[in-house]
Amino acid sequence: MTASARTRIPRIHTLEKEIRRHQNLYYTGNPEIPDEDFDRLWDELKELDPENTLFSSINSEFTDGFAKEFHLIPMGSQDKAANPEAFQQWARRVKLSEYLVQYKLDGASLELQYASGVFVRAVTRGDGRIGDDITDNARKMRGLVSILPGDWGPEGRSPFSGGIRGEVIMRHEVLSRHFPDKANCRNAANGLMKRKDGTGCEHLDILCYDAAPGVPGSPFTGQAPFQDEVGKMQWLSDCGFKTVPMTIVDSADAVVSYRAHVMDIRSTLPYDIDGLVIKGRVIDPADLQRSRPEKQIAFKFSLEEAVSVLRRVEWSESGATYTPIAHIDPVRLAGTTVQRANLANPNMIAALNLHIGSHVLVTKRGEIIPKIESLVENPPGVSPIEKPSRCGTCGFDLIDEGTRLYCPNATCPKRSHHRLEKWISTLDVRDFGIQLIERLFKSGRVRTVADLYTLTVEELADMERMGETSARKVLRSLHSRKTISLSAFVAGFDIEGIGETLIDKLVEAGYDTLDALLAASSDDFASVYQFGPILAKTLRDGLDLLREEMRALIDTGLIEILPPETGGVLAGKSFCFTGELVTMKRSEAEALVKRLGGSTRSSVVKDLSFLVTNDGASNSSKNRKARELGIPVIDEKAFIRMTSAEQGELFGEDV
């Protein structure tokens, strides 16, 4: 059994136990967690064990004193899409010519049963097949129709017999007026509808969205007084039921846009919704009998998405590049309050038609800074987003290439300052803070990377708020990294767009010493995989500009570039690290990999050999991606065993 499997199985058992417990709490009207948290448990189990029996059957071992009744319409769980990508995947599979879109009400499901047009009973969802008979309570709710008006049939003598499905909801104004002590409308409604004496049920509403004739041979045998889903909703409305709003659109992209619009107006609705329900026009009785119908889906509002308003744009300076950062009205995303979002570059602003005042869809899917995903609308009164035209440091005219806005001046002091920060960051010198770099740079004492290594304890100790102890700590941290890989060395000099991964490609291609890199031409670089003419020229120009500074640093003797690795126990293997390590810093682990002939990646990609994490059960984006691609997930102990193995040893299941 692999380490990944050993980690996965206990987590599956934990999820099963938690899901069953929360289902029983939900059915008995005492939910402990909101729907979003339950959905996260459900989705994680689905990723780890798609065939788990929980997806086809729901625990029905609950008792609360109500009589039990069978449903006429199966009330299983809907399949869910938590983001546009998942919805588009479903849409490609079902291939609908049009999409019927309804609000997904955040209440409690209820089936109303009718025999010959007369209301007989109301049954809660229960386990999807059998629920609680709460008929007396339902009679007090607003929206119940006791006798269906008129007859239907070839001779006008066939009143409807069957089930009508709806949602019991509490409106916001009812909660604030009568039940301010309750956490939310959903929990309040669920509690009231399950009271034995029915007290408070008069404050609840039933909104209907589905109907189906009863099964042959039962007292509810009948025919459908409608031909399709659109006709069904019209019939429900004609009968006097309050219905869920429905919109018809012609494409999956239009559904995504409509969802963004609904998220924007969600706070103005009189009741809670937590997504949309999407289906086609044609009624498919066989599909409706499934525990999870395949031809409809719940397109949920993810905790990682929200609609906000773009208030201003800040142009963040990093080296030569100016990056737009949006300041938005505060929204809650994945448990945090967000007020800023990444706009990437000028092209994105233009492509999305963004303005100050735009209503925008903001996402946070693993990014540190959330991203503006799309435009919802531009209401009246929006204004253009202004971008800087000159470098605030050297005064050069900025160049807007669309993909980036930058200062073209190679000698701009801002570039030199950022290079110092990049070097400290690349070597992970944690005690050498950004503020100290700024003070040294502004004073003129440090202008190049080599200058850092000429600092003394005495001059640092004389600086304000330093002292001898802090000075020694700073320099000890700086000088602790004496050897460095060629990739880290070049990346530390902050050549635009050139990181360690790209230099690794050149090293693999034979440009594995500083001399080899400095002697190569742009055409040489352009012939290497992932290098094109533009990137190759950028690297060549950067090396020409920094050649003397690089040589000066090597000449100090305080930094040594590691020689090319020939073979090594990790040769041919690549690693990505995520989360906190215990025995070493992540930068030290990455350096160890390279010293032993391996390579590192900053993200999980198809050809990755191992993802290293001490939290293999986490549902982080890197863990999920590794599971999707079938990439082995190992912990720190297994990684350490690999680094101490004999060269050429095969790593089997026991790692």
N, C-alpha and C positions, 0 to 999 in steps of 0.2 A: 504494500500500500504506500502511495506517495505521501510526502509531507502535506501536500495540498489536500489530498483526500482525508487524511487524519484530522486536519483542521476543519474541513467542510462538514463532515458527518455530525460531530457534536453540535455545530451551529444549526444544522437542519433540525435536530431533535429539540433544541432550545426554541427555535422559531415555531415548530409545530405546537409545542406546549403553550407558548405565549399566545398564538393565534386562537387556539381552542378556548383558552381562558377568556380572552377579550371578546370572542364571539358569544360565549355564554353570558358575560356581563352585558353585552349589547342587547341580547334577546330578553333579558330580564329587566331591562330599563335602567341599568346602573353602569353605563360606560365609564371607564377610567381615563381613556385617552381619546383625542379627537380623531376623526376619520383619516386625516393626513398621516398621523403616526401609525395607525393600523395599516394603511396602504403601503407604508414603507416596509413593514414586516412582511406583508403579503408579497410585495414585489421582490424582496430579497430572497424569500423562499422559492419563488418562481424561477429566479436566476440560478439558484444552487441546485434545485431539484424540480425541473419542469413537470415531471410525471407524478408528483406527490399526490396521494389520494385525497388530500384536503381540497384539491381543485375540482374534484368531481362529487364530493360529498361533504356535508357540513354537519358538525356535531349537533345532535338533536336532544341530548340528554340534559334538558332543563325543565324545571317545573316551577310554576308560579301561581297555581290555583285556577287558571283559566281553562275552560274546555278546549280540546284540540280539534281542529278541522283541516281537511285536505284542501289544497288550492285547486282552482279550475285552470288557472294560468300558472305554469312553472315560474317560480320566483327565485331563480338562481342568481349567481353573481355575473355582472357584466365584465367583459374583457376591458382592459384599461390602457389608455395611452397617456403618459405623463408629460409628453413634450411633442412638438411638431414633428420631429423625426420619427417617433414611434407611430404617430397617427398616419403620416405619409406612407409608412411601410404597410400598415393595415389597408389603406386606400388602394395601394398598388395590387394588393392581393384580392380584394373584393370587386374592384373594377366597376364602380357604380357610374351611371350616366348623370345622376344628380344626387344631391345629398340633402336629406331632411335633418335639420338641426334643431334640437330642443334644449331648454335649460335642464341641467341635472340638479334637481332639487336636493337640498341638504336637510332631509327630514327622515320620516319613518315610512317604509312601504306598507301599503294596505290593499287588500283585494276585497272589493264589494261584489257580492254574489246575488244574482237576480234569477228568479224563476217566473216565466211568463210576464216579464216586465215589472215584477214586484220585488223590492229589496227583501232579501232573506237573512243575510248575515255579512259580517265584516271579519276578515281573517288577517292577522299580522303576517309578516314574512316568515318568522320562525326559522326553520332549517331549510327553507326553499321548497319543501313539499307539504309540510304540515305547520300550521301556525296557531296562534291563540284566537279564540272566538271573542272579539270585543264588541259585539253587535250593539249592546246597550250604550256603550260609550260612543260608538260611531254615530248613533242617532242624534247625539247632542252636537256633533260637529257641523260647522258651516260648510256647505258644498255637497252634502248628501242629498241625493234625489231618491225619494222613497218609491215612487211609481213612475216608470218611464212613460212619457207622453206618446200617445198614438200607437197603432199597430203597424207591423211591417210584414210583408210577404206577398205572394202572388195574388191572394184574395183578401189581403188585409186582415188576416186572422192569426198571425204568427208573431206575437210580441217577443222581444228579445229575452233569451235565457242564456246566461253565461256569466263570465267574470269581467269586472272593470277594475283596472289597476290604477292606483293613485298614490300620492304621497301626502302624509299628514305633516303639516308645517305650522309653525307659529310665526306670525309676522313680527317685525322688529318693534312696531309701536305697541303691540300687546306685551312683549317682553319688558319693555321699559316702563309701561304703565302698571302692569299687574304682577310681574315676576322679576323685579330688579335684582333679587338675590341669586338668580340662576346664572350659570356661567355663559350659556348661549341658548339660542332658540331651539336647536336640535335636541339637546339634552332635556330642556324643559318640556318640549312636545312629547318626547319619548316617555318621560315620567308620568305626564298627565294621562296619556292614552291607556296606560296600564294600571291606573288606579281602580280598585275594586268598586268604589262608589261612583266613579265617573266624574267626580268633582273637578271642575276646571276645563272639561272637554269642550264646553261651549266657546272657549277661546281659541280653539284649533280650527284650521281650514283643511279641506281635502281638495287637492288639485289633481286632475286625472290626465292620463297620457296613453293608456292602452286599454284594449277590450278584445275579448275573444269568446265565441260561443262555447257552450259546455260540451263535454265529450258525449258521444252517442250512448244511449242506454241509461243515462243519468237523468234526474229531475231537471237538469239544466241543459238538456239537449236543445239545440237551436241552430239557426242560420245567422250568418254575419250580415248585418244591415249596412255593409259598406264594402267597397271593392278593393281599396288600397289604404295605405297609411294616411294619406291626405283626407280621403273620405272618412276614415275612422275618426280623425280629430274633429271634422265638421259635424259628424253624427253626435259625438260626445257633447259638443257645444250646443247643438240643437236640442238635446235632451235636457239641458239645463245645468250640466256639470261645469265647474270652473276647470279650465284646462291650462296646460303648460304652453307658453308661447312657442311657435314653430316658425322657422325660416327655411326657405329652400334656396340652395346655391348650386352652381353648375360645375364646381371643381374642388379638388382637395385644397388647393391654394386659397380659394375663397373661404373655405371652412376655417383655415388657420387665421386669415385676416378677420373673419367674423368673431372668432374666439378672442382675439386681441381687443376688438371693439367691446365685447361683453365684459372682459376684464376691466375695461376703462369705466364702464357704467355700472359695474357690479355693486358699488357702494350705494347707488341710488335706488336699487330694487327694494321692494317692501319685504322681501324674505331672502333667506340665504340660499345660494347655489354654490356648488363646488366644481362645476365643469359643464360640459355639454354632452348630450347623447346624440350620436350620429347614426343614421340608418338610411336605407333606400326606400323608394316608394312602394315596391312590391312587398306584400305580406307573404312570409314564408313560414307556414305552420310548423313544418318539420324543424326548422332552425329554432323556433321559439320553444320547442320541447327540450332542447339541450340545456344542460346545467349552466353552460356559458355560451349563449348564442354567438355564432361566428359572424353574422351579417349586421351586427350593430356593435357599437363601441362607446365607452365612456371616455371622452376627451377631457381629462381632469385639468384643473388649474394647479400647476405644480407649485410647491413651496419655493422653487428656484426661479419663479417667474412673477413679475408684477408689472403693472402699468403705472407710469409716473409722468411728471412734466419736466421737460428740459428747461432749466432756468438760466444757466450761463455755461460758457466753455472756457476752461483754463488750458493754456498751452504749456504743457510740462516740458522742461528742457532736460535732455539727457545726452550729454556729449554735444554733437552737432545737430541732433534731431529734435524737432518740436512735435510733441504728441498731444492730440486733443483729449482732454478729460472732461466729461460732462458732469455738471453739478445739477442734481435732480431733487425733486421733492422727496423727503424721506419715505421709504417703503420697507416692509419686512421681507427679507429673502432668506430662506433656509435658516431661520432662527436668529438672524442678525438684522439690524437696521442699516440700510444702505442709502447713501446720499451722493455717491460718485459712481460713474460708470465709464468704461473705456470706449473711446470712439475710433481707435486704431490709427486713422490717417484721414487726410482731406478727401480721398476718394469715397470713403464710407459716408462722410457727411453729405456729399453730393448724391451718391447712389440712393440713400434713404430719404433725400429731400428734407433734411432736418433744419429746423429753425429754432430760435429762442422762443419758447412757449409751446413747442411740439409736444403732443402726447405720444409717449414711446413705450415699447415693450422692453423691459430690462430682464436679463437672465443672469443667473449665477450658477454655473455648472462646473465647479472645481476651480474657477478662476479666483485669484486673490481679489482683483478689482472686477466687479460685474461688468457686463457688456450690454450695450444697447443693441437689441436684436432686430427690431423693425419699427417703422413708423405706424402709429395707430391713426392719428389724424393731425392735421394742421388747422386748429380753430382760427377764427378771425383774430387779427391783432398780433400774429407772430412776426418776428423780425429776423433778418439774416444773421448768420454766425460770422463774426469777423475773425480773420486770421492775421497773425503778424506778418509784416512784409520785410522787416530788417532784423538782423541779429542784434539782440539787446546787449551783447558784449563787445563785438568788434565793429558793428555798423554795416557789415556786408549785406547786400540784398539776398534774402532767402530764396532758395529754389524749391518750387512746388512740383514734384514729380508725380503727384497724385497718391502714390503709395507711401510717400513720406515728404515732409517739409523740413528742410535742413539748411544749415549755414555751410557754404562751399569753401570757406576760408580755412585752408589746412593749418594755418598758424594761429587760428583763433585761440586765445587763452582759455576759453571755455573747454576746448578739446583737451588741452593739457591738464586742466583741473580734473575733468572726468576720467582721464587716463589713470591718474593717481588713485581715484576711488575704485576704478575697475581692477587695478592691480591688487589692491588690498582685499577686495572682494574675492577675486580669483584664488588668492592664496589663503583666503579665510582667516585673515589676521584680525581676530575679533576684538582685541583691546585697542586697536588703532581706529578710532571713530571718525566719522565723516566731519564732525565739527573740528577735530584736531587737524585734519587734512586741509580744511578751508582756512584755518588760522595760519598754518604754515605756508599755504599758497599765497594768501593775500599779503603776507609779510615779505614775500619774495625769497624766503629761505629754501623752499622746495618747489621746483618747477618740473623736474623730470623724475622718473622712477628711480634712477641711480642716486638722485639727491636724497631719497629716503634713507639710504644706507650710509649716509655720511653724518646723520644726526647723532648727537652725543647725549649722555644722561644729563650733563651739566646744563646744556642749553634748553633741553626740554623741561628740566626741573625749575628753571628760572621763569617759565611761562606761567601766566596767571592760572590759578586753579589746578596746577599740576603737582609739583613737589617731587622729591627724589624717588619716593616709593612708586608713584604712578609712572614716572619716567622710565624707571627700570623695567616695570611690568610691560609697558608699551614696546620698548626695544627688545625685550626678551621674546615677546610674541612675534615681532617682525622677523627676528633672526632665527626663529625656530624652524622655518622652512628654508633649508639650504639647497635642497635638490628639488627639481621641478621637471615635469614632462615638457617636451617641446610644444605640445598642443596648448598646455596651460600657459607657458611662457608667451607664446604669440597672442593667445586670447587675452592675456592680461594687459597687452598694449592697446587694446580697445580700437582695433581697426574696424570701421563701420561694417556690420553684417557678418563679421568673421568670428566664429566661436570655436570652442574646442572640438566639437563634432566634425566640423569642416576640416580643421587642420588634421584630425585623425585620418580623414580620407586621403589627404596628401601624404601623410606618413605611410599609410598602407600602400600608396602608389610608389614609394621609394624616396620621397622627399623627406627623409627622416632625421636630418640634422639642420641646424640653423644655417650653416654654410650652403647646404643644398637648396634651401628655400630662398636665400638671398640671391643665389645664382640663377634660379629658374626664371623663365620668361612668362609673360601673360599667356602665350599660346600653350606653354607647358601646363600651366594650371588649368586652362580651359579644357584640356584633354582628359582631366580627371572627373570621375562620376560626381554629379551634383554641382560642378563648377561650369558656369557658362562664361561667355566673353565679358559680360559686365562685371560679374563677381570676381573673375580672374583679374581684370584690370584694377578693380578696387583693392584687391590684396596686393598686387604688384606695386601700385602707387603708395599704399600704406607702408609697405616694407621699405621702399625707397626713402620715404619721409623719415622713418623711424630707425633706419639702419644704424646711424651713429649712436643713438640713444640705447639701442639694444646692445651694441658692442660695449658701450661704456658700462652698462650694468654687469655684463659678463666679466669685464676687466677688473671689477672690484674684487672678484674671487669669492664674493659672499653668496652668489647664486650660481648653481651648476645645473645645466640641462642634462637630464638623464640620457645615457647613450641609447641607441636603438635596441629594442628588445628582440632577441632572436629566440624564438620558441617561448617557453614559459608554460606553467601549469594551466593558465587560463587562456592560452593562445586560441584564437578563433571563437571565443565566447564573449558575449556582451551582457552587461548588467545595468539595471535601472534600480535606484534606491529610493524608497519612499518612507516617510515617517521617521521617528527618532531611533538612532542606534545607541547601544549601551556601551560597547567597548571602545568605540572610536567615533570621531566626527565623520560626517558623510564625505567631506572632502578628502579625509585620510583613507576612507574605504575606496573611493574612486581612484586615488593615487596608487593604492595597493593593486587594484585591478590592472591598471596600465603597466605597473612595474612587472607584473606577472604575465604580461603579454595579451591581456584582454582589453576590451573597450567598454566605455560607459555610454549610456543614453539618458537624456533628460526626460524622456517620455516613453510610454509603452508602445512599441511598434511591432510589426509582423515578424521581423527577423530577430527580435530580442531573445536571448537565451534564458535569462532568469530575471524575475522581479524579486527584490530583496526587501522584506518588511517584517517587523516584529508583530504586526497585527494582521495576520492572514485572513481573519474572519471579517475584517472591515469591508464596508460597501463603498469604499472610496472609488473615484473615477479610475485610478490606475489599477486597483484590484479588479474592478468590473471588466476593464479592457483586457487584462491578462486572462481572465476566465473566458471571455469571448473568443480570444485568439488561441486558447489552449497553451499559454505560456506558463511554465512551471513557476510557482510562487514559493520561495524558500525564506526561512528566517535567518537571523544574524549568525546563529550557531552553525547552521549548515553552510553558510557562506565562509565562515572562518575555517571549517573543516576542508572546504575546497582549496583554500589558499595554502593549506599546509600539506595537501596531498602530493604524492610524487608525480612528476611530469609524465603525462601520457596516461594517467589513471582515468578510467571511465567513471563517471558519476552516475550511479544507478539509483534505484528507488529509495534507498535508505537515506539519501541526503534530505 
